[in-house]
Amino acid sequence: MSSLTVRNLDESVKNSLRVRAARHGLSMEEEVRQILQKIVAPEQAGQLSFAERVNSRFTQLQVESLPIPACHAVRTPPAFDAP
């Protein structure tokens, strides 16, 4: 893993980041790591996220027209009240 130092960061940005990290129960370092991962990683991959890919595959399906099979018992359940 590599490290990154950010210089000349506005104090207000640093304070906002500190508050945001505290709200999420994270350190400032972990908060920055997650923000960068969320923003940069999808652009770097040049792909949609897994959820977006799944959604795009099924978007054109018209689920209202899909047949819904009737439910039926696989076997007769046992009767426990018989002697």
VEXDREN-2710 file (C-alpha; in Angstrom, 1 decimal):
% VEXDREN-2710
k/r/px/py/pz
1/MET/0.0/0.0/0.0
2/SER/1.1/3.5/-0.7
3/SER/0.6/6.7/1.2
4/LEU/-0.4/10.2/0.2
5/THR/0.2/13.5/1.9
6/VAL/-2.1/16.4/1.2
7/ARG/-0.7/19.9/1.9
8/ASN/-2.4/23.3/2.0
9/LEU/-5.8/21.8/2.9
10/ASP/-8.3/24.4/4.1
11/GLU/-9.0/24.2/7.8
12/SER/-12.7/24.2/7.1
13/VAL/-12.3/21.1/4.8
14/LYS/-10.3/19.3/7.5
15/ASN/-12.9/20.1/10.1
16/SER/-15.7/18.9/7.9
17/LEU/-13.8/15.7/7.2
18/ARG/-13.2/15.2/10.9
19/VAL/-16.9/15.7/11.7
20/ARG/-17.9/13.4/8.8
21/ALA/-15.5/10.7/10.0
22/ALA/-16.8/11.0/13.6
23/ARG/-20.4/10.7/12.3
24/HIS/-19.4/7.4/10.5
25/GLY/-17.4/6.2/13.5
26/LEU/-14.2/6.2/11.5
27/SER/-10.8/7.8/11.7
28/MET/-10.2/10.7/9.4
29/GLU/-7.7/8.5/7.5
30/GLU/-10.2/5.7/6.9
31/GLU/-12.9/8.2/5.9
32/VAL/-10.6/9.7/3.3
33/ARG/-9.7/6.2/2.1
34/GLN/-13.4/5.3/1.7
35/ILE/-14.2/8.5/-0.1
36/LEU/-11.3/8.0/-2.6
37/GLN/-12.3/4.4/-3.1
38/LYS/-15.9/5.3/-3.8
39/ILE/-15.1/8.1/-6.2
40/VAL/-11.9/7.0/-8.0
41/ALA/-12.2/3.2/-8.1
42/PRO/-15.2/3.0/-10.5
43/GLU/-13.6/5.6/-12.8
44/GLN/-10.4/3.7/-12.8
45/ALA/-12.1/0.4/-13.6
46/GLY/-14.1/2.0/-16.4
47/GLN/-16.9/-0.3/-15.5
48/LEU/-20.2/-0.2/-13.8
49/SER/-20.5/-1.6/-10.3
50/PHE/-21.7/-5.1/-9.8
51/ALA/-25.2/-3.9/-8.8
52/GLU/-25.4/-1.6/-11.8
53/ARG/-24.4/-4.4/-14.2
54/VAL/-27.0/-6.7/-12.7
55/ASN/-29.6/-4.0/-13.0
56/SER/-28.8/-3.2/-16.6
57/ARG/-29.2/-6.9/-17.5
58/PHE/-32.7/-7.1/-16.1
59/THR/-33.9/-3.6/-16.9
60/GLN/-35.4/-4.6/-20.2
61/LEU/-37.3/-7.6/-18.8
62/GLN/-40.9/-6.9/-18.4
63/VAL/-41.5/-8.8/-15.2
64/GLU/-45.2/-8.3/-15.4
65/SER/-45.3/-10.6/-18.4
66/LEU/-43.3/-13.4/-16.7
67/PRO/-45.4/-16.4/-15.8
68/ILE/-45.7/-17.2/-12.1
69/PRO/-46.0/-21.0/-11.5
70/ALA/-48.7/-22.2/-9.2
71/CYS/-47.6/-23.3/-5.8
72/HIS/-48.4/-26.9/-4.8
73/ALA/-47.3/-29.2/-2.0
74/VAL/-44.4/-31.5/-2.9
75/ARG/-45.8/-34.2/-0.7
76/THR/-48.6/-34.7/1.7
77/PRO/-47.6/-33.5/5.2
78/PRO/-47.7/-36.1/8.0
79/ALA/-50.7/-36.2/10.3
80/PHE/-49.6/-36.1/13.9
81/ASP/-53.1/-36.5/15.4
82/ALA/-53.7/-40.1/14.2
83/PRO/-53.1/-42.9/16.8
END
